[in-house]
Amino acid sequence: QVQVVESGGGLVQAGESLRLSCTTSGLTFAIRNMGWFRQTPGKEREVVSCISESGGSAYYEDSVKGRFTISRDNAKSTLYLQMSSLKPEDTAMYYCAPATYLPSRGYCGPVAGWRYWGQGTQVTVSS
């Protein structure tokens, strides 16, 4: 059974940092491209960042470039997102999931039909 558990969110002030973690089980984590996604009420879930299965390549949505860093520990089946210089517009529920990641095309998105979304972790940034 696939399980995805996100953690590390919280309430911070603008300019502060947070580190999100995503632990997985029942998933062939080490051979999966993975991604972080976020959603605010009334809006579609959007891509934040993707990382290749080896960790050697990463994609960042323009608004988080230079501020967020995605990483992974395949031995622990865990995905991370280090978020720095947080802004109020980063406020959202954050989720992780396997990703379709095509570096040559600059494409990053959730795997089509993925249905094992976790509960997410809420990040709230006050101004």
PLY file of the C-alpha trace (Angstrom):
ply
format ascii 1.0
element vertex 127
property float x
property float y
property float z
element edge 126
property int vertex1
property int vertex2
end_header
0.00 0.00 0.00
1.34 3.38 -1.00
1.63 6.01 1.71
2.92 9.55 1.43
3.34 11.72 4.51
4.36 15.36 4.30
5.61 17.28 7.33
7.54 20.36 8.38
5.06 23.08 7.58
4.13 25.85 9.95
3.48 29.53 10.50
6.47 31.77 9.86
7.14 35.40 9.11
8.23 36.66 5.73
11.94 36.12 5.19
12.15 33.07 7.40
12.84 29.48 6.39
11.20 26.08 6.62
12.25 22.58 5.63
9.57 20.24 4.40
9.94 16.47 4.41
8.02 13.77 2.60
8.36 10.17 3.66
7.02 7.43 1.45
6.32 3.73 1.66
5.06 1.17 -0.81
6.61 3.22 -3.57
9.70 2.44 -5.61
11.06 5.79 -4.49
14.63 5.42 -5.73
13.57 4.97 -9.35
10.97 7.73 -9.37
11.28 11.33 -10.32
9.62 13.22 -7.48
8.04 16.60 -7.06
6.63 19.13 -4.65
3.30 20.73 -5.45
1.17 23.30 -3.66
-2.42 24.39 -3.58
-4.40 27.26 -2.14
-8.18 27.21 -1.64
-10.08 27.67 -4.86
-7.06 27.20 -7.07
-5.57 24.32 -9.00
-2.65 22.43 -7.56
0.55 23.85 -9.03
4.09 22.63 -9.49
6.79 23.94 -7.18
9.79 21.74 -7.98
10.85 18.38 -9.38
13.94 16.27 -8.93
15.27 13.39 -10.97
15.49 9.89 -9.55
19.21 10.25 -8.88
18.94 13.77 -7.55
21.24 15.03 -10.25
18.74 17.31 -11.95
16.06 19.62 -10.62
13.37 21.98 -11.87
11.98 25.00 -10.07
8.95 27.08 -10.80
10.05 30.63 -11.57
8.67 32.20 -8.41
10.75 29.94 -6.14
14.02 29.86 -8.05
16.92 30.88 -5.86
14.85 30.49 -2.70
13.84 26.83 -2.59
16.04 23.75 -2.85
14.71 20.26 -3.49
16.69 17.20 -2.43
16.18 13.54 -1.72
17.56 10.66 0.29
16.87 7.47 -1.63
18.09 5.28 1.24
15.35 6.77 3.40
12.74 7.12 0.65
12.42 10.74 1.69
12.04 13.95 -0.26
12.89 17.39 1.09
12.17 20.99 0.24
14.31 23.66 1.88
12.44 26.94 1.65
14.22 30.21 2.38
13.27 33.87 2.12
9.65 32.87 2.37
7.01 35.25 1.07
3.30 35.55 1.90
2.51 34.28 -1.60
4.19 30.97 -0.68
1.31 30.30 1.70
-0.31 27.05 0.60
-0.78 23.38 1.36
2.29 21.54 0.11
2.22 18.00 -1.26
4.76 15.60 -2.66
4.19 12.98 -5.34
5.94 11.11 -8.11
6.52 13.40 -11.03
6.81 13.40 -14.75
10.01 15.33 -15.23
11.43 16.07 -18.66
14.53 18.24 -18.22
15.10 18.64 -21.96
11.64 20.16 -22.28
11.68 22.05 -19.01
8.58 20.14 -17.97
7.63 19.08 -14.47
4.24 17.82 -13.37
2.52 15.15 -11.30
2.31 11.68 -12.78
-0.95 11.40 -14.67
-3.62 9.66 -12.66
-1.71 9.76 -9.37
-4.24 9.09 -6.64
-2.16 8.55 -3.52
-1.91 12.16 -2.49
-1.00 12.65 1.16
-2.65 15.05 3.58
-0.14 17.73 2.77
1.60 20.13 5.12
0.38 23.70 5.55
2.82 26.55 5.10
1.61 29.98 6.20
3.80 33.03 5.76
2.78 36.23 7.47
3.87 39.64 6.24
0 1
1 2
2 3
3 4
4 5
5 6
6 7
7 8
8 9
9 10
10 11
11 12
12 13
13 14
14 15
15 16
16 17
17 18
18 19
19 20
20 21
21 22
22 23
23 24
24 25
25 26
26 27
27 28
28 29
29 30
30 31
31 32
32 33
33 34
34 35
35 36
36 37
37 38
38 39
39 40
40 41
41 42
42 43
43 44
44 45
45 46
46 47
47 48
48 49
49 50
50 51
51 52
52 53
53 54
54 55
55 56
56 57
57 58
58 59
59 60
60 61
61 62
62 63
63 64
64 65
65 66
66 67
67 68
68 69
69 70
70 71
71 72
72 73
73 74
74 75
75 76
76 77
77 78
78 79
79 80
80 81
81 82
82 83
83 84
84 85
85 86
86 87
87 88
88 89
89 90
90 91
91 92
92 93
93 94
94 95
95 96
96 97
97 98
98 99
99 100
100 101
101 102
102 103
103 104
104 105
105 106
106 107
107 108
108 109
109 110
110 111
111 112
112 113
113 114
114 115
115 116
116 117
117 118
118 119
119 120
120 121
121 122
122 123
123 124
124 125
125 126
